Amino acid sequence: MSRDKNYQHLLNSKRWKTLRQWKLEQNPLCELCEREGKVVSAIDVHHKITFVGKGDKTAKYAYDYGNLQALCKECHQAVHNIRKSPI
């Protein structure tokens, strides 16, 4: 997760908090666990396509409901660990 000031500002914005809450209300279960037949509560909202470093496209990716995925803490961490691993 980025510690960029703009990123942190976005995550603290009312717009993001409202969208995040709505996503979790619409998808209360982890979307990745559900695919495996597991029932696990989602507590994080993940951006499938990162918006960090997108410049003027930040809002397009950051606030796009279709770019969001409701995940449990374990799956969210796993998704970020995969992104960081060298290929």
SEBA-725024 format. One record per residue: x negated, y negated, z of N, C-alpha, C in turn; residue number from 1; residue in one letter. Coordinates in steps of 0.02 Angstrom, whole numbers. Layout:
BEGIN
n_X X | n_Y Y | n_Z Z | ca_X X | ca_Y Y | ca_Z Z | c_X X | c_Y Y | c_Z Z | n NUM | res A .
...
***
This chain:
BEGIN
n_X -43 | n_Y 59 | n_Z 0 | ca_X 0 | ca_Y 0 | ca_Z 0 | c_X -45 | c_Y -62 | c_Z 0 | n 1 | res M .
n_X -28 | n_Y -108 | n_Z -39 | ca_X -67 | ca_Y -169 | ca_Z -46 | c_X -58 | c_Y -216 | c_Z 14 | n 2 | res S .
n_X -111 | n_Y -249 | n_Z 32 | ca_X -108 | ca_Y -300 | ca_Z 84 | c_X -109 | c_Y -370 | c_Z 54 | n 3 | res R .
n_X -96 | n_Y -375 | n_Z -10 | ca_X -93 | ca_Y -438 | ca_Z -46 | c_X -41 | c_Y -484 | c_Z -14 | n 4 | res D .
n_X -57 | n_Y -548 | n_Z -7 | ca_X -11 | ca_Y -595 | ca_Z 25 | c_X 56 | c_Y -600 | c_Z -12 | n 5 | res K .
n_X 54 | n_Y -601 | n_Z -78 | ca_X 116 | ca_Y -605 | ca_Z -117 | c_X 159 | c_Y -543 | c_Z -106 | n 6 | res N .
n_X 126 | n_Y -486 | n_Z -102 | ca_X 161 | ca_Y -423 | ca_Z -90 | c_X 195 | c_Y -425 | c_Z -22 | n 7 | res Y .
n_X 158 | n_Y -445 | n_Z 29 | ca_X 186 | ca_Y -449 | ca_Z 96 | c_X 243 | c_Y -500 | c_Z 99 | n 8 | res Q .
n_X 235 | n_Y -556 | n_Z 64 | ca_X 289 | ca_Y -606 | ca_Z 62 | c_X 352 | c_Y -576 | c_Z 32 | n 9 | res H .
n_X 344 | n_Y -539 | n_Z -22 | ca_X 401 | ca_Y -508 | ca_Z -55 | c_X 436 | c_Y -459 | c_Z -8 | n 10 | res L .
n_X 396 | n_Y -418 | n_Z 27 | ca_X 425 | ca_Y -368 | ca_Z 72 | c_X 461 | c_Y -400 | c_Z 131 | n 11 | res L .
n_X 443 | n_Y -460 | n_Z 148 | ca_X 476 | ca_Y -495 | ca_Z 203 | c_X 534 | c_Y -538 | c_Z 180 | n 12 | res N .
n_X 547 | n_Y -540 | n_Z 115 | ca_X 600 | ca_Y -583 | ca_Z 89 | c_X 669 | c_Y -553 | c_Z 102 | n 13 | res S .
n_X 717 | n_Y -597 | n_Z 109 | ca_X 786 | ca_Y -575 | ca_Z 120 | c_X 811 | c_Y -535 | c_Z 59 | n 14 | res K .
n_X 791 | n_Y -555 | n_Z 0 | ca_X 812 | ca_Y -520 | ca_Z -61 | c_X 790 | c_Y -447 | c_Z -59 | n 15 | res R .
n_X 726 | n_Y -435 | n_Z -41 | ca_X 700 | ca_Y -367 | ca_Z -38 | c_X 734 | c_Y -328 | c_Z 18 | n 16 | res W .
n_X 741 | n_Y -357 | n_Z 76 | ca_X 771 | ca_Y -322 | ca_Z 132 | c_X 843 | c_Y -302 | c_Z 117 | n 17 | res K .
n_X 879 | n_Y -344 | n_Z 82 | ca_X 948 | ca_Y -329 | ca_Z 63 | c_X 950 | c_Y -272 | c_Z 12 | n 18 | res T .
n_X 907 | n_Y -275 | n_Z -38 | ca_X 904 | ca_Y -223 | ca_Z -89 | c_X 881 | c_Y -157 | c_Z -59 | n 19 | res L .
n_X 832 | n_Y -159 | n_Z -16 | ca_X 807 | ca_Y -99 | ca_Z 18 | c_X 863 | c_Y -66 | c_Z 58 | n 20 | res R .
n_X 899 | n_Y -106 | n_Z 96 | ca_X 954 | ca_Y -79 | ca_Z 137 | c_X 1008 | c_Y -48 | c_Z 93 | n 21 | res Q .
n_X 1024 | n_Y -81 | n_Z 38 | ca_X 1075 | ca_Y -56 | ca_Z -7 | c_X 1053 | c_Y 11 | c_Z -37 | n 22 | res W .
n_X 989 | n_Y 16 | n_Z -57 | ca_X 963 | ca_Y 79 | ca_Z -85 | c_X 970 | c_Y 135 | c_Z -34 | n 23 | res K .
n_X 952 | n_Y 122 | n_Z 29 | ca_X 956 | ca_Y 174 | ca_Z 80 | c_X 1029 | c_Y 192 | c_Z 96 | n 24 | res L .
n_X 1074 | n_Y 144 | n_Z 90 | ca_X 1145 | ca_Y 159 | ca_Z 100 | c_X 1172 | c_Y 202 | c_Z 43 | n 25 | res E .
n_X 1150 | n_Y 189 | n_Z -18 | ca_X 1173 | ca_Y 228 | ca_Z -76 | c_X 1139 | c_Y 296 | c_Z -79 | n 26 | res Q .
n_X 1078 | n_Y 301 | n_Z -55 | ca_X 1038 | ca_Y 363 | ca_Z -57 | c_X 1010 | c_Y 376 | c_Z 13 | n 27 | res N .
n_X 1051 | n_Y 400 | n_Z 59 | ca_X 1027 | ca_Y 409 | ca_Z 128 | c_X 979 | c_Y 468 | c_Z 136 | n 28 | res P .
n_X 974 | n_Y 511 | n_Z 85 | ca_X 930 | ca_Y 569 | ca_Z 89 | c_X 869 | c_Y 559 | c_Z 44 | n 29 | res L .
n_X 813 | n_Y 589 | n_Z 65 | ca_X 752 | ca_Y 586 | ca_Z 24 | c_X 765 | c_Y 618 | c_Z -44 | n 30 | res C .
n_X 752 | n_Y 580 | n_Z -96 | ca_X 767 | ca_Y 604 | ca_Z -164 | c_X 721 | c_Y 662 | c_Z -185 | n 31 | res E .
n_X 659 | n_Y 663 | n_Z -161 | ca_X 614 | ca_Y 718 | ca_Z -178 | c_X 631 | c_Y 781 | c_Z -139 | n 32 | res L .
n_X 647 | n_Y 774 | n_Z -76 | ca_X 668 | ca_Y 832 | ca_Z -37 | c_X 732 | c_Y 863 | c_Z -65 | n 33 | res C .
n_X 779 | n_Y 820 | n_Z -85 | ca_X 842 | ca_Y 845 | ca_Z -114 | c_X 829 | c_Y 889 | c_Z -174 | n 34 | res E .
n_X 780 | n_Y 872 | n_Z -215 | ca_X 764 | ca_Y 912 | ca_Z -275 | c_X 743 | c_Y 982 | c_Z -256 | n 35 | res R .
n_X 716 | n_Y 989 | n_Z -195 | ca_X 693 | ca_Y 1054 | ca_Z -171 | c_X 745 | c_Y 1088 | c_Z -127 | n 36 | res E .
n_X 805 | n_Y 1060 | n_Z -124 | ca_X 859 | ca_Y 1088 | ca_Z -85 | c_X 855 | c_Y 1073 | c_Z -11 | n 37 | res G .
n_X 813 | n_Y 1026 | n_Z 9 | ca_X 805 | ca_Y 1008 | ca_Z 79 | c_X 849 | c_Y 948 | c_Z 95 | n 38 | res K .
n_X 872 | n_Y 943 | n_Z 157 | ca_X 911 | ca_Y 886 | ca_Z 179 | c_X 869 | c_Y 848 | c_Z 230 | n 39 | res V .
n_X 839 | n_Y 792 | n_Z 208 | ca_X 796 | ca_Y 751 | ca_Z 250 | c_X 816 | c_Y 678 | c_Z 241 | n 40 | res V .
n_X 823 | n_Y 643 | n_Z 295 | ca_X 841 | ca_Y 572 | ca_Z 292 | c_X 787 | c_Y 530 | c_Z 258 | n 41 | res S .
n_X 808 | n_Y 485 | n_Z 216 | ca_X 762 | ca_Y 437 | ca_Z 185 | c_X 754 | c_Y 378 | c_Z 232 | n 42 | res A .
n_X 693 | n_Y 356 | n_Z 242 | ca_X 680 | ca_Y 298 | ca_Z 283 | c_X 638 | c_Y 246 | c_Z 247 | n 43 | res I .
n_X 609 | n_Y 265 | n_Z 190 | ca_X 568 | ca_Y 219 | ca_Z 151 | c_X 598 | c_Y 211 | c_Z 82 | n 44 | res D .
n_X 583 | n_Y 154 | n_Z 51 | ca_X 603 | ca_Y 143 | ca_Z -18 | c_X 538 | c_Y 131 | c_Z -58 | n 45 | res V .
n_X 528 | n_Y 173 | n_Z -108 | ca_X 467 | ca_Y 173 | ca_Z -147 | c_X 480 | c_Y 142 | c_Z -216 | n 46 | res H .
n_X 432 | n_Y 102 | n_Z -240 | ca_X 434 | ca_Y 76 | ca_Z -309 | c_X 401 | c_Y 128 | c_Z -354 | n 47 | res H .
n_X 438 | n_Y 158 | n_Z -399 | ca_X 411 | ca_Y 208 | ca_Z -444 | c_X 356 | c_Y 178 | c_Z -489 | n 48 | res K .
n_X 369 | n_Y 118 | n_Z -514 | ca_X 319 | ca_Y 81 | ca_Z -552 | c_X 299 | c_Y 23 | c_Z -508 | n 49 | res I .
n_X 235 | n_Y 20 | n_Z -491 | ca_X 211 | ca_Y -33 | ca_Z -447 | c_X 220 | c_Y -101 | c_Z -479 | n 50 | res T .
n_X 230 | n_Y -151 | n_Z -439 | ca_X 236 | ca_Y -219 | ca_Z -464 | c_X 174 | c_Y -260 | c_Z -446 | n 51 | res F .
n_X 130 | n_Y -232 | n_Z -405 | ca_X 69 | ca_Y -267 | ca_Z -385 | c_X 25 | c_Y -277 | c_Z -447 | n 52 | res V .
n_X 5 | n_Y -337 | n_Z -458 | ca_X -38 | ca_Y -353 | ca_Z -515 | c_X -1 | c_Y -362 | c_Z -580 | n 53 | res G .
n_X 66 | n_Y -366 | n_Z -578 | ca_X 105 | ca_Y -373 | ca_Z -639 | c_X 117 | c_Y -446 | c_Z -658 | n 54 | res K .
n_X 93 | n_Y -492 | n_Z -617 | ca_X 100 | ca_Y -564 | ca_Z -632 | c_X 172 | c_Y -585 | c_Z -639 | n 55 | res G .
n_X 189 | n_Y -611 | n_Z -698 | ca_X 257 | ca_Y -637 | ca_Z -709 | c_X 310 | c_Y -582 | c_Z -712 | n 56 | res D .
n_X 290 | n_Y -519 | n_Z -714 | ca_X 339 | ca_Y -464 | ca_Z -715 | c_X 352 | c_Y -437 | c_Z -645 | n 57 | res K .
n_X 324 | n_Y -468 | n_Z -594 | ca_X 332 | ca_Y -444 | ca_Z -526 | c_X 406 | c_Y -434 | c_Z -508 | n 58 | res T .
n_X 447 | n_Y -484 | n_Z -519 | ca_X 518 | ca_Y -479 | ca_Z -500 | c_X 553 | c_Y -424 | c_Z -539 | n 59 | res A .
n_X 533 | n_Y -414 | n_Z -602 | ca_X 565 | ca_Y -362 | ca_Z -643 | c_X 556 | c_Y -293 | c_Z -610 | n 60 | res K .
n_X 497 | n_Y -279 | n_Z -587 | ca_X 483 | ca_Y -214 | ca_Z -556 | c_X 501 | c_Y -211 | c_Z -482 | n 61 | res Y .
n_X 491 | n_Y -266 | n_Z -447 | ca_X 502 | ca_Y -266 | ca_Z -375 | c_X 575 | c_Y -261 | c_Z -357 | n 62 | res A .
n_X 618 | n_Y -294 | n_Z -395 | ca_X 689 | ca_Y -297 | ca_Z -378 | c_X 734 | c_Y -256 | c_Z -424 | n 63 | res Y .
n_X 705 | n_Y -213 | n_Z -463 | ca_X 744 | ca_Y -170 | ca_Z -509 | c_X 768 | c_Y -108 | c_Z -471 | n 64 | res D .
n_X 832 | n_Y -103 | n_Z -460 | ca_X 861 | ca_Y -47 | ca_Z -422 | c_X 841 | c_Y 20 | c_Z -454 | n 65 | res Y .
n_X 837 | n_Y 22 | n_Z -519 | ca_X 818 | ca_Y 84 | ca_Z -554 | c_X 746 | c_Y 103 | c_Z -544 | n 66 | res G .
n_X 705 | n_Y 57 | n_Z -518 | ca_X 634 | ca_Y 71 | ca_Z -505 | c_X 623 | c_Y 94 | c_Z -433 | n 67 | res N .
n_X 677 | n_Y 102 | n_Z -396 | ca_X 671 | ca_Y 120 | ca_Z -326 | c_X 688 | c_Y 193 | c_Z -313 | n 68 | res L .
n_X 656 | n_Y 220 | n_Z -263 | ca_X 666 | ca_Y 290 | ca_Z -244 | c_X 670 | c_Y 293 | c_Z -168 | n 69 | res Q .
n_X 723 | n_Y 322 | n_Z -142 | ca_X 730 | ca_Y 331 | ca_Z -70 | c_X 692 | c_Y 393 | c_Z -50 | n 70 | res A .
n_X 646 | n_Y 385 | n_Z -1 | ca_X 603 | ca_Y 441 | ca_Z 19 | c_X 596 | c_Y 446 | c_Z 94 | n 71 | res L .
n_X 581 | n_Y 506 | n_Z 118 | ca_X 563 | ca_Y 515 | ca_Z 188 | c_X 490 | c_Y 492 | c_Z 195 | n 72 | res C .
n_X 468 | n_Y 483 | n_Z 256 | ca_X 400 | ca_Y 459 | ca_Z 268 | c_X 348 | c_Y 506 | c_Z 238 | n 73 | res K .
n_X 359 | n_Y 571 | n_Z 246 | ca_X 311 | ca_Y 620 | ca_Z 221 | c_X 303 | c_Y 617 | c_Z 145 | n 74 | res E .
n_X 359 | n_Y 615 | n_Z 110 | ca_X 357 | ca_Y 611 | ca_Z 36 | c_X 327 | c_Y 545 | c_Z 13 | n 75 | res C .
n_X 344 | n_Y 491 | n_Z 47 | ca_X 318 | ca_Y 426 | ca_Z 27 | c_X 242 | c_Y 426 | c_Z 33 | n 76 | res H .
n_X 216 | n_Y 453 | n_Z 88 | ca_X 144 | ca_Y 457 | ca_Z 97 | c_X 113 | c_Y 501 | c_Z 44 | n 77 | res Q .
n_X 144 | n_Y 557 | n_Z 29 | ca_X 118 | ca_Y 603 | ca_Z -21 | c_X 114 | c_Y 571 | c_Z -90 | n 78 | res A .
n_X 165 | n_Y 532 | n_Z -108 | ca_X 166 | ca_Y 498 | ca_Z -173 | c_X 107 | c_Y 449 | c_Z -177 | n 79 | res V .
n_X 95 | n_Y 412 | n_Z -123 | ca_X 39 | ca_Y 365 | ca_Z -124 | c_X -28 | c_Y 400 | c_Z -123 | n 80 | res H .
n_X -33 | n_Y 457 | n_Z -90 | ca_X -96 | ca_Y 494 | ca_Z -89 | c_X -112 | c_Y 522 | c_Z -158 | n 81 | res N .
n_X -61 | n_Y 543 | n_Z -195 | ca_X -71 | ca_Y 567 | ca_Z -264 | c_X -98 | c_Y 511 | c_Z -308 | n 82 | res I .
n_X -70 | n_Y 451 | n_Z -300 | ca_X -92 | ca_Y 394 | ca_Z -340 | c_X -165 | c_Y 376 | c_Z -327 | n 83 | res R .
n_X -187 | n_Y 386 | n_Z -265 | ca_X -255 | ca_Y 368 | ca_Z -245 | c_X -307 | c_Y 421 | c_Z -264 | n 84 | res K .
n_X -285 | n_Y 483 | n_Z -275 | ca_X -333 | ca_Y 536 | ca_Z -287 | c_X -367 | c_Y 527 | c_Z -355 | n 85 | res S .
n_X -433 | n_Y 541 | n_Z -357 | ca_X -469 | ca_Y 535 | ca_Z -420 | c_X -449 | c_Y 591 | c_Z -468 | n 86 | res P .
n_X -448 | n_Y 574 | n_Z -531 | ca_X -428 | ca_Y 624 | ca_Z -582 | c_X -489 | c_Y 643 | c_Z -623 | n 87 | res I .
***
